[in-house]
Amino acid sequence: MDIREISPEHARALHGRGALLIDVREPHERATGIAEGALGIAKGELQAHPSAHLPAHDRELILICQSGKRSMEAAQALLHLGYTNIASVHGGTTAWRAAGLPFVQPLQSDDERDFNERYSRHLLLPQVGVAGQHALLGARVLLLGAGGLGSPAAFYLAAAGVGHLRIADDDVVDRSNLQRQILHTEASIGQPKVGSARERLLALNPRLDIEAVQARVTSDNIDALLDDVNVVLDGSDNFPLRYLLNDACIKHGIPLVYGAVERFTGQVSVFDAGRHRGQAPCYRCLFPEPPPPEFAPSCAEAGVLGVLPGMVGLLQATEVLKLLLGIGEPLVGRLLTFDALAMRFREIRLAPDPGCPLCAPGRAFPGYIDYAAFCRGG
């Protein structure tokens, strides 16, 4: 028995004469509007529990979705379950609206409306969906630095709905920052970077929890900063802090998303040795010792193309989201380098060092050290 495909006008006429009109799209899709008089029952729910929603097997049913594909699939499933009087709306709600038929907003709370509208593009992705978006909203990320790397990363993590961002930085906004640190504006000059960052991020997504920590990150406060954190994003610009973050993340078993820029080049990786000893490398496996200062000048000394931190920061934010959602292949055991002048990416495989003093299997955490002295060669 074939399923009837009917026009939106025919569907509305049949609904007016008593047929049951059911929108089988997901709740977040229906949030933008629904055919007047339709009941909202997601396709999966309708197929799993039809008797809970449909009064009788011979009741006249009309199913509608966005384009007509899912409603036809749902109709076929119901037909196999013994429902005999079913039609599907050809062209779905797209055709319904094009025909000028009444389209209404379903009743929602403010929180539901914000969730469905704000994250609608995420909700359409099977790899994210409603469950994944709620996972992001429940996640906690520590972002070290509200500067060149932290600015784009923080913007996109906030826009993506990472529910709690803890941002640590002890610096204030300087006019020289504005060339690349897009969290800040001319009006922010002289303000603490974390305060400026919090203000801009809440203006973008006011339902998040943005924790601004104006403090220099040291061995004394790193454990408290890592409390209840799921992922750490390294937006620092100095070797002592990078080694401290690496060691602390190994101690606490937290993945560290690393990024660095200089002049026209950048690099990104994910160090997750704390959770995968002997399988994933750490920062010390890549750099057992810091290079001499003359071979690793800071951006203040060497300069940096303004857009480069934006590109690297966005790659870092992408890795954070993948880790939080448990999707894709994070950059664990891989160093991604980027040359902006040549517009070329290169991937370098990284192996864990079996003799690493921090992440080798069975190695006890040795405690924090004087990282400044270590990086001076002292």
C-alpha positions as CSV (number, residue, x, y, z in Angstrom):
1,M,0.0,0.0,0.0
2,D,1.4,3.4,-1.1
3,I,1.5,6.4,1.2
4,R,-0.5,9.4,-0.3
5,E,1.5,12.6,-0.8
6,I,-0.7,15.6,-0.7
7,S,-0.3,19.3,-1.1
8,P,-0.2,21.7,1.9
9,E,-3.6,23.1,0.8
10,H,-5.1,19.7,0.7
11,A,-3.6,18.9,4.1
12,R,-5.1,22.0,5.6
13,A,-8.5,21.2,4.2
14,L,-8.4,17.7,5.6
15,H,-7.2,19.0,9.0
16,G,-10.2,21.3,9.0
17,R,-12.4,18.3,8.6
18,G,-10.9,16.4,11.5
19,A,-7.7,14.8,10.3
20,L,-4.8,14.7,12.8
21,L,-1.9,16.9,11.6
22,I,1.4,15.9,13.1
23,D,4.8,17.7,12.7
24,V,7.5,15.0,13.1
25,R,10.5,17.3,13.3
26,E,12.6,17.6,16.4
27,P,11.6,20.1,19.1
28,H,14.4,22.6,18.2
29,E,13.3,22.6,14.6
30,R,9.7,23.3,15.5
31,A,10.8,26.2,17.7
32,T,11.0,28.4,14.6
33,G,7.4,27.7,13.7
34,I,4.8,25.0,13.1
35,A,1.9,24.6,10.8
36,E,-1.2,26.0,12.5
37,G,-3.1,23.2,14.3
38,A,-0.3,20.6,14.1
39,L,0.8,18.5,17.0
40,G,4.6,18.3,17.6
41,I,5.7,14.7,18.0
42,A,9.3,13.9,16.9
43,K,9.7,11.1,14.3
44,G,11.6,8.8,16.7
45,E,9.1,9.2,19.5
46,L,6.1,8.7,17.2
47,Q,7.6,5.5,15.8
48,A,8.7,4.1,19.1
49,H,5.5,4.8,21.0
50,P,2.7,5.3,18.5
51,S,-0.1,4.1,20.7
52,A,0.7,6.8,23.3
53,H,-0.1,9.5,20.7
54,L,-2.5,8.0,18.1
55,P,-6.0,7.2,19.2
56,A,-6.9,4.6,16.7
57,H,-5.4,2.7,13.8
58,D,-7.9,3.9,11.3
59,R,-7.8,7.6,12.4
60,E,-6.9,9.9,9.4
61,L,-3.3,11.1,9.9
62,I,-1.3,13.7,8.1
63,L,2.4,13.9,8.7
64,I,4.6,16.9,7.9
65,C,8.3,17.7,8.3
66,Q,10.7,20.2,6.8
67,S,10.8,18.9,3.2
68,G,8.6,15.7,3.1
69,K,11.3,13.1,3.5
70,R,11.0,12.3,7.2
71,S,7.2,12.5,7.2
72,M,7.1,9.9,4.4
73,E,9.6,7.6,6.3
74,A,7.4,8.0,9.5
75,A,4.3,7.2,7.5
76,Q,5.8,4.1,6.1
77,A,6.8,2.9,9.6
78,L,3.3,3.6,10.9
79,L,1.8,1.7,7.9
80,H,3.9,-1.4,8.9
81,L,2.5,-1.0,12.5
82,G,-1.1,-1.3,11.2
83,Y,-2.1,2.4,10.8
84,T,-4.1,2.5,7.5
85,N,-5.2,6.1,6.8
86,I,-2.0,8.1,6.5
87,A,-0.8,10.9,4.2
88,S,2.4,12.9,4.0
89,V,2.6,16.6,3.0
90,H,4.6,17.0,-0.1
91,G,7.3,19.7,0.4
92,G,6.7,19.8,4.1
93,T,6.7,23.0,6.1
94,T,8.8,24.7,3.4
95,A,5.9,24.3,0.9
96,W,3.4,25.1,3.6
97,R,5.0,28.5,4.2
98,A,5.5,29.1,0.5
99,A,1.7,28.6,0.0
100,G,1.0,31.3,2.6
101,L,-0.7,29.0,5.0
102,P,-0.8,29.9,8.7
103,F,2.4,29.2,10.5
104,V,2.6,29.8,14.3
105,Q,5.2,29.9,17.1
106,P,4.8,27.0,19.6
107,L,4.6,27.8,23.2
108,Q,8.0,27.7,24.9
109,S,9.7,29.1,28.0
110,D,12.3,31.8,27.5
111,D,15.1,29.3,28.2
112,E,13.7,26.8,25.7
113,R,13.4,29.4,23.0
114,D,16.9,30.7,23.6
115,F,18.4,27.2,23.5
116,N,16.5,26.2,20.3
117,E,17.2,29.4,18.5
118,R,20.7,30.1,19.6
119,Y,22.1,26.6,19.0
120,S,19.9,25.6,16.1
121,R,22.8,24.9,13.7
122,H,24.5,22.7,16.3
123,L,21.2,20.9,17.0
124,L,21.0,19.9,13.3
125,L,24.4,18.1,13.5
126,P,24.0,14.4,14.5
127,Q,27.4,14.6,16.2
128,V,26.1,17.4,18.5
129,G,22.3,17.4,18.7
130,V,20.4,18.2,21.9
131,A,22.4,15.8,24.1
132,G,25.7,17.2,22.8
133,Q,24.6,20.8,23.3
134,H,23.6,20.1,26.8
135,A,27.0,18.5,27.4
136,L,28.6,21.7,26.2
137,L,26.5,23.8,28.5
138,G,27.5,21.6,31.4
139,A,31.2,21.8,30.5
140,R,33.9,23.8,32.3
141,V,37.0,25.1,30.4
142,L,40.0,26.9,31.8
143,L,41.4,29.5,29.4
144,L,44.8,30.7,30.2
145,G,45.3,34.1,28.8
146,A,42.8,36.7,27.3
147,G,45.2,37.8,24.6
148,G,45.9,36.9,21.0
149,L,45.0,33.2,21.2
150,G,42.5,33.5,24.1
151,S,40.4,36.2,22.3
152,P,39.2,34.2,19.3
153,A,39.0,31.0,21.3
154,A,36.9,32.5,24.0
155,F,34.6,34.1,21.5
156,Y,33.8,30.9,19.7
157,L,33.6,28.8,22.9
158,A,31.1,31.2,24.3
159,A,29.2,31.3,21.1
160,A,29.2,27.5,21.0
161,G,27.6,27.4,24.4
162,V,30.4,26.1,26.6
163,G,28.6,26.8,29.9
164,H,31.5,27.8,32.2
165,L,34.6,29.6,31.0
166,R,37.2,30.4,33.6
167,I,39.6,33.0,32.2
168,A,42.9,33.7,34.0
169,D,45.2,36.6,33.1
170,D,46.9,39.3,35.2
171,D,47.5,41.8,32.4
172,V,45.6,45.0,31.5
173,V,44.6,46.1,28.0
174,D,47.2,48.1,26.1
175,R,46.6,49.8,22.8
176,S,49.3,47.6,21.2
177,N,47.0,44.6,22.0
178,L,44.2,45.7,19.8
179,Q,45.9,44.7,16.5
180,R,45.2,41.0,17.4
181,Q,43.4,40.7,20.7
182,I,39.8,41.1,19.4
183,L,38.1,40.6,22.8
184,H,39.1,44.2,23.6
185,T,38.3,47.6,22.3
186,E,39.6,51.1,22.5
187,A,37.4,51.7,25.5
188,S,39.0,48.7,27.3
189,I,42.5,50.2,27.4
190,G,43.7,50.2,31.0
191,Q,41.1,47.7,32.1
192,P,42.0,44.2,33.3
193,K,41.9,41.9,30.3
194,V,39.7,39.3,32.2
195,G,37.1,42.0,33.0
196,S,37.1,43.3,29.4
197,A,36.8,39.7,28.2
198,R,33.9,38.8,30.5
199,E,32.0,41.9,29.4
200,R,32.3,41.1,25.7
201,L,31.5,37.4,26.1
202,L,28.4,38.0,28.2
203,A,27.2,40.5,25.6
204,L,27.5,37.7,23.1
205,N,25.9,34.9,25.2
206,P,24.4,36.3,28.5
207,R,23.3,32.8,29.8
208,L,26.9,31.6,30.4
209,D,29.0,31.6,33.5
210,I,32.1,33.6,32.8
211,E,34.6,33.5,35.7
212,A,37.2,36.3,35.5
213,V,40.4,35.5,37.5
214,Q,42.8,38.5,37.5
215,A,45.9,36.7,38.7
216,R,49.3,35.6,37.6
217,V,49.2,31.8,37.2
218,T,51.7,30.1,39.4
219,S,52.4,26.8,41.1
220,D,50.5,28.2,44.1
221,N,47.2,28.7,42.4
222,I,47.2,26.3,39.4
223,D,45.5,23.4,41.3
224,A,42.7,25.7,42.4
225,L,42.3,27.0,38.8
226,L,42.0,23.4,37.5
227,D,39.3,22.4,40.0
228,D,36.3,20.8,38.2
229,V,37.8,21.7,34.7
230,N,37.2,19.4,31.7
231,V,39.7,20.9,29.3
232,V,42.5,23.5,29.5
233,L,43.2,25.9,26.6
234,D,46.7,27.3,26.7
235,G,46.7,30.9,25.5
236,S,50.0,31.8,27.2
237,D,53.0,33.4,25.6
238,N,55.9,32.2,27.8
239,F,57.7,28.9,28.4
240,P,57.5,28.8,32.2
241,L,53.7,28.9,32.1
242,R,53.6,26.3,29.3
243,Y,55.6,23.8,31.4
244,L,53.6,24.5,34.5
245,L,50.3,23.9,32.6
246,N,51.7,20.7,31.1
247,D,52.7,19.4,34.5
248,A,49.5,20.4,36.2
249,C,47.3,18.8,33.5
250,I,49.2,15.5,33.8
251,K,48.8,15.6,37.5
252,H,45.1,16.1,37.3
253,G,44.4,14.0,34.1
254,I,43.0,16.9,32.1
255,P,43.6,17.4,28.3
256,L,45.6,20.5,27.4
257,V,45.0,22.2,24.0
258,Y,48.3,24.0,23.1
259,G,48.8,26.8,20.7
260,A,51.7,29.2,19.9
261,V,52.4,31.9,17.3
262,E,55.5,33.8,16.1
263,R,55.8,36.3,13.3
264,F,54.0,34.4,10.4
265,T,53.9,30.9,11.8
266,G,51.8,29.0,14.4
267,Q,51.3,25.6,15.8
268,V,48.6,23.6,17.6
269,S,48.4,20.3,19.4
270,V,46.5,18.4,22.1
271,F,48.5,16.9,25.0
272,D,46.5,14.3,26.9
273,A,49.2,12.2,28.6
274,G,47.6,12.5,32.0
275,R,44.7,10.3,30.8
276,H,46.7,8.2,28.3
277,R,50.1,7.5,29.8
278,G,52.5,5.8,27.4
279,Q,50.1,6.4,24.5
280,A,49.9,10.2,24.2
281,P,52.8,12.6,24.5
282,C,53.0,15.6,26.7
283,Y,54.5,19.0,26.1
284,R,57.8,17.9,27.6
285,C,58.0,15.0,25.1
286,L,58.0,17.7,22.4
287,F,60.2,20.1,24.3
288,P,62.2,18.3,27.0
289,E,64.0,21.6,27.6
290,P,63.0,25.2,26.6
291,P,65.0,26.6,23.7
292,P,67.4,29.5,24.4
293,P,65.6,32.9,24.6
294,E,67.3,34.1,21.4
295,F,65.7,31.2,19.5
296,A,62.2,31.8,20.9
297,P,61.5,35.5,21.1
298,S,58.1,36.7,22.4
299,C,55.6,38.4,20.1
300,A,56.6,41.7,21.8
301,E,60.1,41.1,20.7
302,A,59.6,39.4,17.3
303,G,56.2,40.7,16.2
304,V,53.3,38.7,14.8
305,L,50.8,39.1,11.9
306,G,47.6,40.2,13.5
307,V,45.4,37.6,12.0
308,L,47.7,34.7,12.9
309,P,46.6,34.3,16.5
310,G,43.0,34.3,15.3
311,M,43.6,31.3,13.1
312,V,45.5,29.4,15.7
313,G,43.0,30.3,18.5
314,L,40.1,29.1,16.3
315,L,41.9,25.8,15.8
316,Q,42.3,25.5,19.5
317,A,38.7,26.2,20.1
318,T,37.8,23.5,17.6
319,E,39.9,21.0,19.5
320,V,38.3,22.0,22.8
321,L,34.8,21.4,21.3
322,K,35.8,18.0,19.9
323,L,37.2,16.9,23.2
324,L,34.1,18.0,25.1
325,L,31.7,16.3,22.6
326,G,33.9,13.2,22.2
327,I,33.8,13.5,18.4
328,G,36.4,13.4,15.6
329,E,40.1,12.8,15.9
330,P,41.7,15.4,18.3
331,L,45.3,16.5,17.6
332,V,46.7,14.0,20.2
333,G,50.1,12.8,19.1
334,R,50.1,15.3,16.2
335,L,51.6,18.8,15.9
336,L,49.9,21.0,13.3
337,T,52.0,23.8,12.1
338,F,50.9,26.7,9.9
339,D,52.9,29.0,7.7
340,A,50.8,32.0,6.8
341,L,53.2,33.4,4.1
342,A,53.1,30.1,2.2
343,M,49.5,29.4,3.3
344,R,50.6,25.8,4.1
345,F,49.7,23.4,6.9
346,R,52.1,20.6,7.9
347,E,51.4,17.8,10.4
348,I,54.2,16.3,12.5
349,R,53.6,13.0,14.3
350,L,54.6,13.1,18.0
351,A,55.4,10.0,20.0
352,P,55.4,9.8,23.8
353,D,58.9,9.7,25.4
354,P,59.2,6.5,27.4
355,G,61.7,8.3,29.6
356,C,59.7,11.5,30.1
357,P,60.1,12.7,33.7
358,L,56.4,13.6,33.9
359,C,54.2,11.3,31.8
360,A,56.1,8.0,31.5
361,P,53.9,5.1,32.7
362,G,54.2,4.5,36.4
363,R,56.0,7.7,37.0
364,A,54.9,9.5,40.2
365,F,54.2,13.2,39.9
366,P,57.5,14.8,41.1
367,G,55.9,18.1,42.2
368,Y,56.1,21.6,40.8
369,I,59.4,23.2,40.2
370,D,60.8,26.7,39.8
371,Y,59.7,27.0,36.2
372,A,61.3,30.4,35.6
373,A,64.7,29.1,36.7
374,F,64.2,26.0,34.6
375,C,63.5,28.1,31.5
376,R,66.6,30.2,32.2
377,G,68.7,27.0,32.4
378,G,69.1,27.6,36.2
